[in-house]
Amino acid sequence: MLTRPDTHFSELGTQAIEKGLADPAVSAFYDSIMSTDAVQIQQCLKPFLPHLSLCSDKMPGNAPPPIFYVGKESGQRHLFGEDWASPATPACGLRTPDPDLEKASAEGYRKALEGTPYYATPTRKFRSMANSMKLHSNG
């Protein structure tokens, strides 16, 4: 019997971006970041900030780092909602409301913090779970 792995993301690698197979917004972000020197990085990030979520550069244990900024147009804000993205009493950092997603995202965060670009896409299983979460949060 054929079974699928129990994962939330499939790593595509940066070759997908370099070959023009990625979302145009992802490609623009990647090209901009990769062609900017460290002195200009803050200026380079400005046009992309509404679409990004930013996290700490520290990973406590094997957990993903806490999120400290959620852009107005970021996927996390759309998926988890305004109440999650802008809590009335901010804690020391946000965590996604799904422990499985937190665990699954840790590898991508770890690679990014090591300086390795990480490009992945949600699996069908995760997209179904995300759509279910959106439906439950809207009604």
N, C-alpha and C positions, 0 to 999 in steps of 0.2 A: 504494500500500500504506500502511495506517495503522500508524504506529509510536508507541510510548509513549516519553516522555522518560526518560533514564537517571538518575533521581533517587531518593533514599531517602526524602524527606519531601515532603508537599504542604502548603503553608502554608494554614491555614484562616482565620487572622486572629482577632482578639479578638471580632469580631462574633459568631462562633459561640458563644463563652462568654456574651456578653451576651444572646443570644437563647435561652439554655438548652439549646444543642445539644452542649455538651461533657460530658465525664465529670463527675459530681457532685463528685468530689474536686478536680479541676482548677478547677471553678467556685468551690468554697469557698475554695481558695487564692487565686485571682484576686480575688474579692470582698474577702477579708480584707486582702490586700496593697494593693489600690487604695483602700481606705477607711481605712487606717492612716497616721498621720503619721510622719515620720522618727524622732521620739523613741521611739515605741512599736513600731518595726519588729521589734526582737529578740524582744519578748514575743509579737508577732503570729506570728512564724515558728515558735515552739516546738512547737505541735501538728503542724506539717507536716514538721519535720526528719526523722523516720524515713522519709519518702517521697521526700526530696530528695537530690540530689547537688549539692554546691557546688563552684564552681571559682574560680580566681583572677580578678581583674579586669584582668589583662594578657594580651593576645594576642600571642605571639611570631610575628611575620610574619603569614602567613595561616592559621596553625594555630589550632585551638581552644585556649582556655586550659587549663592542667593542672587536674585535679580533685583537691581536697584533702580532701573529705568525701563518703562514700557512705553514705546512710542505710540502716538495717537492712531497710527495706521498699521501697527504691528499685528502679526498673525496671532500672537498670544492674547492681545487685547480683544480681538474679534472672537477668538475661540472661548476665552474664559470670562469675558465681560468686563464692564466698567467697574463694578463693585470690587472685583478681584484686582484689577489693574491700578485702581486708585482708592485704596482703603482709607477710611476716615482716620484711623490711627495706624500709621505705617509701622510695621515691625522692623526688625533688623534686616529684612530682605524678603522678597516674595519667593514662594515656591509654587510650582504648578499644582493644581488641586488633585492631580492623579499620581499616586505613588509609582505606578508602573511606568508612566511617562518620565517621571523624575529619574528613575533608574535607567531607562533606555537612553536618555539624553546625556548621561554622565560621560559616555565614551567620546561623544562629539566635543563636549566642553573640555575634556582632558586633552584631546588632540589639539584643540585650538589654543589652550593655555601653554602647550608645549611648542607652539609656533607653527603647527601644521594645519593648513587649510583643510576644512572638513565640509564636504557637500553631500547631503543625503536627502532622500525624499521619503515621505511617510509611506508605509506599506498600506495595502488595501485594508488590512485589519485595523490599523491606527486611524485611517481616514473614516472608517465606519464608526469607530469609537468616538472620534472627534465630532462627527455629525450628530451622533446620539447625545453627546454632552451639550452641543449647541441647542438641540431641540428641548432638552430638559431645562436648560437655563432660561429659555425664552418662554416657556409656558408650562 
